[in-house]
Amino acid sequence: MTRQPPRALIFDVDGTLAETEELHRAAFNQAFAEAGVDAFWSEDLYGRLLAVTGGKERLATYFSSLEPPDRDRLMPQIPELHARKTRLYGEAVRAGRVPFREGIAELIDAAITRGFRLAIATTTTADNVAALLEANLGVGAHPFEVIGAGDCVAAKKPAPDIYLHVLGCLRLEPVEALAVEDSDNGVRSANAAGIAVVATPSNYCRQHDFFGALAVVRDARAIMTLLGWNVP
């Protein structure tokens, strides 16, 4: 670590705490099918759409690329489609289909033992975050002091807004925190807020260059090593 030791860890969620994106993709496609929308997001297409942060924003980007009248017909359906997709995703997560990534639970426990403060900074909805935490940690059992999620800020990643919001809630300076992210947009967001970032590339982000990251590591166990903690 080249900066002063952090006092808080701030985690992204999708791709960082868990490999959630395939389940998100499946939920989008199921929502399309239920609504009679003639659309299917392949892995390749979804990977490209992930450059846009936020599910509603992703839908808007996709629908805006269509020709009228489909574009004009589908754009107003975004809130309803996104709400249904969120419910489908939450049901699947609560069924135990998305475990934490390797080492995440151990990293969280080690941070708590060492008196670190924990927070979340994500573009996904608060409902999605709650479902993932409940499935992996139990109802009401999560240790995150602040959860910055969804539309609680105006501009989503790579803008710094969500990280600035979380820092404000924690009453910490940027140098007192370390962010954990899985994507270029996440790294850029944390860096723009003045926060050092460790990147743990998710399956959909293996080809990102992670410019500006303090380190790029395989998993959360490597973050513990980076921090000088004993790895269980």
N, C-alpha and C positions, 0 to 999 in steps of 0.2 A: 504494500500500500504506500503510495507516494504522498498522500495527504494526511491530515490529522485523522486519528481513528474516529470512525463515525459513532454516533450515539443512537441512531435509528436506521432500520432497514425499511425501505418502501418498495413493495412488490407490485409489479404488473400482475394481471390474472391470466388472460387467455394466452396459452403457449408458454407461460412462465411458471405459474403454480401447477398447471396441468396442461396436457395436450388436448385442448378442447375444440380445436378448429374443425376437425372432421365431424364432430357432433353438431357444431353450429351449422356446417354445410348441409348435413342431413336434415336438420330442422328447417332451414330455409327451403329446401326442396320439398319437404313434406307440406309446409305451409303453402307453397305454390300449387301443389297438386290438389290440396283440399279446396283452395279458392278457385280452381279452374284456370290458373295462370299458366300459359304455355311457356314455361321456362324451366331449365334444369342447369344447375351450376356444377360443372365438372370440377375435378381437382385442379386442373390447369386454370380454368376461368376463375375459380374461387381464390387461387393463389395470387392471381393478378388483382382481384378485387380487394384483397387484404391490404393493398397499398392505401386504401381509403379506410380510415378508422371510424368505427361506429356502424352498427347494423343498419340503422335508418339511412345513414349517409351512403352506405354501400348499395342499398336498394335504389336510392335516388341516382347514383352514378350509373348503375346498370340500366334502369328504366330510361334514363335520359339518352342512352345510346341507341334506343329503339326508334323505329320510324313511327310517325303518326299513322293511324290513330291509336296504336298500342301504347305509345308513350303517354299520350294525353289521358288515356283510360286508366293506366296503371299508377301513375304518379299519385293521384289522390288516395290510392289504396295502401300506401306505404305504412301509415300508423297501424292499421288493422292487421296487415300482413306481419309487421314486425312484432306486434303484441302476440299474435298466434305463434310465431316462431319462438318467441321468448318462453311461452308456456310449454311448448313441445320440448325445448331444450331443458328447461327446468325439470320436467318430468323424467327425462332420460338421466340427468345428472343425479337426481334424488334416488333413482333406481340403482345407483352405484356404478355407472358405466364410465366414469372419468376419475380415476385415482390421481392423486398428486404425482408429479414427476419425481424421479429418483432423488432422494436426499432432501426434498423440500420439508417434510415433517421434521427431520433431524435438524435442519438448519433453523427452523422456527423454534424448536425446543432449546437448541444451543444459544440462540439469541436471547430467549427469555431468561435462561439460567445466568447469562452475563449481564442482565439488566438493560438490554436493548429495548427501545420502543419500536413497535411494529405498526405499519400502516400499509394501505393499499391505494394505488393510483392507477385507475383503469378507465377505458372508454366503454366497457361493457356495462350492462344495466346493474343496478343494485340487486335486483331479483336474481340475476345470474350469479352474482358474487355470493349471495346468501345460499343459493342452492349448492354451489361447489363447496363452500365452507362447511355447511351442515352435513353434506355427504361424507366429507373426509375428516371432520373434527367433532361432529356432533352438534345438535341444536343448542345454540346459545353458548357454545364452548370456545369460540374463536378468540385469539389473543390480540386482535388488531384494534388499536386505539382509535384510529381514524380510517374510514373507508370512503375514499373519493371515487365515485363511480358515475357512469352514464352522463346525464345531462346537467350535472351539478355545476359545470362551467360552460361558458359559451363556445369556446374553441377547443376541439379535441386534439389529441396528439397528431402531428409532431409539435403543435403549439405547447408552450410550457404551462398553460393554465392549470391543469389538473395537479401538477406537482407543486405549483405555487399555492394552490388551495390547500393541499395536504400539509405543506410546510407551515402555512398560517395557522391551521388547526392545531398542529403540534407545537407551535411557537418555537420553531427551530430555524436556524440559519442553514442555507444550502450546504455549507461545508460540514455540517453536523449529521448529514444523512448520506446513505449509500442506496442507490436504486438498483433493482434487479429486473432486467428486461429481456425480451427474446427477439426483438425486431429493431430494424433501423429507425422506424418512427418512434419507438419507445426510447431509444438511446438519444435521439435528437431532442425529444421532449424534455427528458431529465436534464440533459446538458444545457438546454436553453434556460432552464431554471437554476443553473449553476450547480447541479448535483452530479457527483461522480456516479458512473454506471458500470455495473458488471453485466455482461450479456451472456445468456445461456440460450443459444439458438434453438428454436423449436423446429418441428419437422417442416413447417411451411416457410421457414426463414433461414434455412441452411446456407443459401446463396447470398445473403445480405453481407455487406462489407463491415458493418458495425463501426464505422468511422466515429471516433470520439469516445469509444468505450474505454474504460480503465483497463479492462481485461475481457477476453472472450474465452469462456470455459465450457466444459462439456455439461456439467450439471451442478446442482446445489452443493454437493460434497466438495467440489473444487472451490466453491466460494468460501467454505469453512477453512480450507487450506490457505487460501489467499488471505484470510483474516487472521491466520495464525492460530486457529482453533484446532483442537484434537478432533479428528474425524472418526466417528463411531464405526 
